[in-house]
Amino acid sequence: MKLVSYEENGKPRFGAVVAGMVVDLARASEACHNDDPKIAVLPRRIEDFFDRIEDLSGSLKAVVARFETSADAPNPEFCQPLAGVKLLPPISRPPKTICVARNYAEHAKEAGLEISPIPILFARFSKTFVAAGAPVVVPTVSKDLDWEGELAVIIGKNSNGQRISKDEAMDYVFGYSIFNDVTVRDYQFRVTQYTAGKNFRGSGPFGPMIVTADEIIDPHKLDIKTTLNGEVMQFANTATMIYDIPTILENIAEFIDLEAGDVIPTGTPAGVGFKRKPPIYLKHGDRITVEIPGVGVLSNPVIDEGKN
C-alpha cells in the first residue's frame, strides 16, 4: 500500500494511493462498513490510525484491496487524482522522530569524522517537517543550508517497555518513506550536539508517501539519489549503511519504547554540500530532490525566509 496525508478544506485527511488516485480512507471505509460491518470505519487522520493500528490494520488492508480490484477506484465520492491534492508530511505529528548520523562510511570520511562504534542518534521536532512540493526555507541567520537525502523507517508496532533483538526488529517496521535532513551547518557545529542545526523552521522535507513494508523486497538494497537543480549530488545504496535497520531499532529500544508512527531517518550517504570545494549550499530558487526507487520522489523548492 501507498499511504498519504493531504489537506482538504484546511484539515488533514488520510488517504491511500490507488492507480494514481487518492482514496479518502475515512469516507471509503464508511461505505465498506455499510456493506460489511466487520470492516471498521477508519479515522480521518493517519496519526489516529497509528494510535489504533492493531485494531485497524485489517480494515485498512480490506478497504484498499476493494479499491484496487473494483470499479469504485475512480468514484469521485471517495477519490481524486493524486496530482490534484495538496500533500502534507505523511505523518505530521509522529510520537517521535529519531535520526541516525554518520551511517555511511564515505559520508563520515568526507566530513572528517570517525565511524562510531554504535549508532549516533539525535531527535528532530515535527514542527520542522515540510511536505513534498512545499518550500525549504533558507533562514536569515545563516546561509549554510545543506541537504541530506535519507531512507526513513516508519514504525508500526509498540515495544511496550520491552527491549527488542535484531532478529525481531523488522517485525516493528510498518513501511518506508523519504526524509531530507536539511541542516544549517554552522549551527550544527557550534557545539557538540546537533539539535539547533537539525531543527530550523522549514528544514525537514518528508514524504511524499509511506510505502508499506510488503512492497519493499529488501530495504537494504535501495538506491538513494539526491539532485540539486537536476545535478546529482548524492548517489549510494542502502547496502552500504554501517548500521542496518535491525541494529538501529535494537539500539533505540535499549533506552526508549518504539511506538507506532515513529519516524526513523537512517542516515545520509556522501555528497553533502559543506564538504565540497568550494562548498555548495541551498539558496533561493533552487530545487532539491531525493529519489528512492519503489519509495518515491521527494522534491522541494528552496526559498529565502520571509518570501512566499
Residue, then its C-alpha position, 0 to 999 in steps of 0.5 A: m500500500k501507498l499511504v498519504s496525508y493531504e489537506e482538504n478544506g484546511k484539515p488533514r485527511f488520510g488517504a491511500v494511493v490507488a492507480g494514481m488516485v487518492v482514496d479518502l480512507a475515512r469516507a471509503s471505509e464508511a461505505c465498506h462498513n455499510d456493506d460489511p460491518k466487520i470492516a471498521v470505519l477508519p479515522r480521518r487522520i493517519e496519526d489516529f490510525f497509528d494510535r489504533i493500528e492493531d485494531l485497524s490494520g485489517s480494515l485498512k488492508a480490506v478497504v484498499a484491496r476493494f479499491e484496487t480490484s473494483a470499479d469504485a477506484p475512480n468514484p469521485e465520492f471517495c477519490q481524486p487524482l493524486a496530482g490534484v491534492k495538496l500533500l502534507p508530511p505523511i505523518s505530521r505529528p509522529p510520537k517521535t522522530i529519531c535520526v541516525a548520523r554518520n551511517y555511511a562510511e564515505h559520508a563520515k570520511e568526507a566530513g572528517l569524522e570517525i565511524s562510531p562504534i554504535p549508532i549516533l542518534f539525535a531527535r528532530f521536532s515535527k514542527t520542522f517537517v515540510a511536505a513534498g512540493a512545499p518550500v525549504v526555507v533558507p533562514t536569515v541567520s545563516k546561509d549554510l543550508d545543506w541537504e541530506g537525502e535519507l531512507a526513513v523507517i516508519i514504525g508500526k508496532n509498540s515495544n511496550g517497555q520491552r527491549i527488542s533483538k535484531d532478529e525481531a526488529m523488522d517485525y516493528v517496521f510498518g513501511y518506508s518513506i523519504f526524509n531530507d535532513v536539511t541542516v544549517r551547518d554552522y549551527q550544527f557545529r557550534v557545539t557538540q550536539y546537533t539539535a539547533g542545526k537539525n531543527f530550523r523552521g522549514s528544514g525537514p522535507f518528508g514524504p511524499m508517501i509511506v510505502t508499506a513494508d510488503e512492497i519493499i523486497d529488501p530495504h537494504k538494497l535501495d538506491i538513494k539519489t539526491t539532485l540539486n537543480g537536476e545535478v546529482m549530488q548524492f548517489a549510494n545504496t542502502a547496502t552500504m549503511i554501517y548500521d542496518i535497520p535491525t541494529i538501529l531499532e535494537n539500539i533505540a529500544e535499549f533506552i526508549d519504547l518504539e511506538a507506532g508512527d515513529v519516524i526513523p531517518t537512517g542516515t545520509p550517504a556522501g555528497v553533502g554540500f559543506k564538504r565540497k570545494p568550494p562548498i555548495y549550499l541551498k539558496h533561493g530558487d533552487r530545487i532539491t530532490v531525493e529519489i528512492p526507487g519503489v519509495g518515491v520522489l521527494s522534491n522541494p523548492v528552496i526559498d529565502e525566509g520571509k518570501n512566499 
